Amino acid sequence: MSGAGAGQPRHVLMTTDSVGGVWRYSVDLARALNAAGTRVLLVNVGPEPSDAQRREVATLQQTRLTVLDEKLDWMAERRDELAAIPRRLSRLAEAEAVDLLHLNLPSQACGIRTDLPIVVVSHSCVPTWWDALRREALPDEWRWLFDMNREGLRRADRVLAPTQAHAEALTRVYGTAGNLAIVPNAVEGLCGQPQAMREPFVLAAARWWDEGKNAVVLDQFAERVSWPVRAAGACHGGNGQSFRFSRAEELGPLPGDEVRRLMARAAIFVSPSLYEPFGLAALEAAEAGAALVMADIPTYRELWRDAALFADPRDPSAFADAVEALIADQERRTALATAGRGRAAQFTPKQQMRALQAAYRPLARRTPPPNRCMRAEPMRFVFYTHSLVSDWNHGNAHFLRGIMRELVARGHDAEALEPEDSWSRTNLAEQQGEANVERFGRDFPELTSRTYGPGFDHATALAEADVVVVHEWTDPALVAEIGRLRRDGGRFALLFHDTHHRAVSDHQAIAGMALEDYDAVLAFGETLRRRYQADGWGRRVFTWHEAADDRLFRPLPAEPTGDLVWIGNWGDGERTKEIGEFLIEPARTLGLSGVVHGVRYPAEGIEALREAGLDYRGWIANADVPAAFASHRFTMHIPRRPYVEALPGIPTIRVFEALACGIPLISAPWRDEEDLFRTGSDYLVAADGAEMKSRIRDVLNDPDLAASLVASGLETIRARHTCRHRVDEFFAILSSLDGTQDIAREAAQ
């Protein structure tokens, strides 16, 4: 047999498990890799393979099976139970001289030490399962697994998901995975020509002990249809989970060949799953010629489109009605079966292998491994921003300064382009004086910003750029012009950056942006990313949160001279009530001393602050904020209403900056839906004005509590939310734009 092709690994370590669909996936993939000249070391984690499974692997001439006596992550109760797995995998990889690790659980990459490229595949996981079934925050008892999975996903050089729906679930639950690609699952055509005459029964196949497979609804609708409903698959799980059917016919666990024979006979195949990253059983049933009735979930909609009927998986009557409609209409059954078989033909091992090789190729070429965070040669970055020089009512300037400083520190060239008449810069000059415009150069001497007007030559300005980022406050005509420069041969990556709520508060303004020539959109929160995707704005959309520039925002030695400092603008009526309830009234009642900074306060607002005993001092330069935090005992987060209601889960940048400065923080009602922080440990939340007063008393009167909040908040910022972290993520996103385009192009050939 010939060796591996150019750019392909010669020897792959691939993890597997004997329990579910991962075994089928990994053995089939090993067979295909062997055929392409790549040897495979198949490493089983979890329960030992059966004799039949061992015999199956033994038929593969270039695949060898080894077994690690370790737990699968979803079978463990604590992180330390899995601690040995990364170490043992890296040792195996070194001893066996493999070229690449293909890990079929993200947690297996957590903390692994190797210079070899790592591909992580997410087939499913407890946090995305919980998100789909419970639609609520993950319980604390599973937080350790969430952390391991997220670390493993970030450690990987390439993350593979079987569907776009599951990729979006991963991004929603774990945050941006800029190195993510779609490699669908596959099934070998084993059935030949399907039987013309199908038997009158309905088949379902799954691990029925798994609540996500929704055995309850299958059993309930079974008594409402006129054909027998037969359920193949295990009803008892390894951790004590179980289910007993009372209406559907329980077939129990069956060998794969027997299940496929049933699929070849059944007229209808159903899957009421609430959670399904791919759904291999449905693919096998469609390939066998059964008509499909699928749960109306994103995965099945993506895969089966018009080749199946869909029903609400939480409604037994809806499923029964859909199945009964097919029972009564043989012509429709035949049409759906034909459409399903045609759709299944698009998911073959050959096509899967082509996409996988495209994902492997850039990694197999690596020698030595590159720095993940930056290219070896300097790059030129151009940022179109409302203003870099002025932070007057312009919080994005804080973040952009930190990003540009980090790029410059890494040896890159970064320049901002801002309009000569920006309202932020104009107001800063008019209200605070030109001296405060000029101090930007003293505060940030490493940063460069140029202004542009009507006659500015943007094509020349971008001629040498590698990456161009255009902020959403940029004039729409200029947004379109820059897009045309990209389309007409611009050799830069072009990204659109949204750090505001206009997508929901001024929908038409964003809908009118010409983003079709932009490579990607950067959205500063997951809910905003989903809004862009739902409305079809941009080719690809990534979540890219704001963060603290910890070169500037850090704890300073100082003795507090006041109780409270709040830094925030009035907010165009978007938090007027909240400022009264959570800031002014508690300060008045408790007799707090403190300072408020911000702009655009109406006269009645300033008077209310004065009457509460708070000193209103207007605008503060962002470079002076760390000193302001250091001289007070606590601060607050009072989010604007759109970030509580329409775009929940997006914090103001002041949260990152305050925690980075080591000041206790108390928040008005706000849900950290993306688990950016540790609520209750990094900061406190007050549900109403009365609770805010109570929280303030606790912080002021309990030094241990205040010190704990400071330490925890600092730990979270330094571990996850500095501009260094965001630049790392930015480079991963840029890398994925190139890599994913290559994969898509090669997979389509």
Order of alpha helices (4+ residues) and beta strands (2+ residues): beta-alpha-beta-alpha-beta-alpha-beta-beta-alpha-alpha-beta-alpha-beta-beta-alpha-beta-beta-alpha-beta-alpha-beta-alpha-beta-alpha-alpha-alpha-beta-alpha-beta-alpha-alpha-beta-alpha-beta-alpha-beta-alpha-alpha-beta-alpha-beta-beta-alpha-alpha-beta-alpha-beta-alpha-beta-alpha-beta-beta-alpha-alpha-alpha
